[in-house]
Amino acid sequence: MTTPTTISYTDLTSETVDLSRQLEAAFGKDSAGVIAIDGIPKFVEHKAKFLPKSHIISHLPALTLKSLESEKTLFNAGWSHGKEKLGDKPDLAKGR
């Protein structure tokens, strides 16, 4: 199994660091298709604030959730419950 590529938050936010090699490793041929970001400032605190809100979002009215979908990102951003696929089956594990 291919392991995810990890880059630092500092490198990601730098205007001088070239991340081409890491992006190729993360998303190129025979890659895992995943990139991890390490060293995000206050990550644990932000996650603790944000995660409980996901339950609230998942229970918004259907029309509101529809407005949060982002087909142009292949549902990698915004609301995507059941839109992304795992193999040939919709991913219903997220968002509920």
FILUMRO-39977 format. One record per residue (C-alpha): x, y, z. Coordinates in steps of 0.05 Angstrom, whole numbers, plus 32768, in hexadecimal, padded with zeros to 4 digits. Example, Ala and Ser with C-alpha at 12.3 -4.5 7.8 and 13.67 -1.06 7.14 Angstrom:
<recs>
+------+------+------+
|   px |   py |   pz |
+------+------+------+
| 80F6 | 7FA6 | 809C |
| 8111 | 7FEB | 808F |
+------+------+------+
</recs>
This chain:
<recs>
+------+------+------+
|   px |   py |   pz |
+------+------+------+
| 8000 | 8000 | 8000 |
| 8019 | 8045 | 7FEF |
| 801F | 8075 | 8029 |
| 8005 | 80BC | 8027 |
| 8035 | 80F5 | 8019 |
| 803E | 8125 | 8053 |
| 8052 | 816E | 804C |
| 805A | 81A3 | 8082 |
| 8029 | 81DB | 808B |
| 8064 | 820B | 808A |
| 8079 | 81F2 | 8045 |
| 8031 | 81F4 | 802C |
| 8029 | 823C | 8040 |
| 806D | 8252 | 8028 |
| 8071 | 827A | 7FE8 |
| 80B7 | 8260 | 7FD9 |
| 80B3 | 8215 | 7FE5 |
| 80A8 | 81EB | 7FA6 |
| 8078 | 81B2 | 7FB7 |
| 8078 | 8193 | 7F71 |
| 809C | 8154 | 7F87 |
| 806E | 8149 | 7FC1 |
| 802F | 8155 | 7F97 |
| 8048 | 8123 | 7F63 |
| 8056 | 80F0 | 7F9A |
| 8011 | 80FB | 7FB8 |
| 7FE7 | 80FC | 7F78 |
| 8013 | 80DE | 7F41 |
| 8012 | 8099 | 7F23 |
| 8011 | 8061 | 7F58 |
| 8005 | 8093 | 7F90 |
| 7FD5 | 808E | 7FCA |
| 7FAF | 80CB | 7FB1 |
| 7FB5 | 80EA | 7FF6 |
| 7FDE | 8122 | 8013 |
| 7FE5 | 8130 | 805E |
| 7FF5 | 8174 | 807B |
| 8021 | 8173 | 80BA |
| 802A | 81AA | 80ED |
| 7FE9 | 81D1 | 80E4 |
| 7FE8 | 8206 | 811B |
| 7FB3 | 81FA | 8150 |
| 7F98 | 81BE | 8129 |
| 7F7E | 819A | 8166 |
| 7F5A | 81D8 | 817F |
| 7F3A | 81E7 | 813C |
| 7F25 | 819E | 8132 |
| 7F05 | 819E | 8177 |
| 7EDC | 81DB | 8164 |
| 7ECA | 81C5 | 811E |
| 7EBB | 817B | 8124 |
| 7E7B | 8182 | 814F |
| 7E60 | 81B2 | 811B |
| 7E61 | 817D | 80E5 |
| 7E26 | 815B | 8107 |
| 7DFF | 819C | 8103 |
| 7E10 | 81A4 | 80B9 |
| 7DFC | 815D | 80A8 |
| 7DB6 | 8169 | 80C3 |
| 7DA8 | 81A9 | 809C |
| 7D6D | 81A7 | 806B |
| 7D79 | 8181 | 802A |
| 7D76 | 81C1 | 7FFF |
| 7DAA | 81E2 | 802B |
| 7DD8 | 81A6 | 8026 |
| 7DCE | 81A5 | 7FDA |
| 7DE7 | 81ED | 7FD8 |
| 7E27 | 81D7 | 7FFB |
| 7E38 | 81A2 | 7FC6 |
| 7E75 | 81AF | 7F9A |
| 7E71 | 8184 | 7F5C |
| 7EAA | 81AC | 7F3B |
| 7ED9 | 8191 | 7F72 |
| 7EBE | 814B | 7F67 |
| 7E9D | 8153 | 7FAB |
| 7EE1 | 8158 | 7FCE |
| 7ECB | 819B | 7FEB |
| 7E88 | 81AE | 8008 |
| 7E50 | 817C | 8017 |
| 7E59 | 8138 | 7FF7 |
| 7E2F | 8105 | 801C |
| 7E24 | 80CB | 7FEB |
| 7E43 | 80F1 | 7FB0 |
| 7E8A | 80D6 | 7FB4 |
| 7E92 | 808C | 7FA4 |
| 7EBB | 8056 | 7FC4 |
| 7EC5 | 8028 | 7F89 |
| 7E80 | 8026 | 7F6A |
| 7E58 | 8034 | 7FAA |
| 7E45 | 8079 | 7FC5 |
| 7E6B | 808D | 8004 |
| 7E33 | 8092 | 8036 |
| 7E60 | 808F | 8073 |
| 7E70 | 80D9 | 8072 |
| 7E42 | 810F | 8089 |
| 7E11 | 80E8 | 80B3 |
+------+------+------+
</recs>
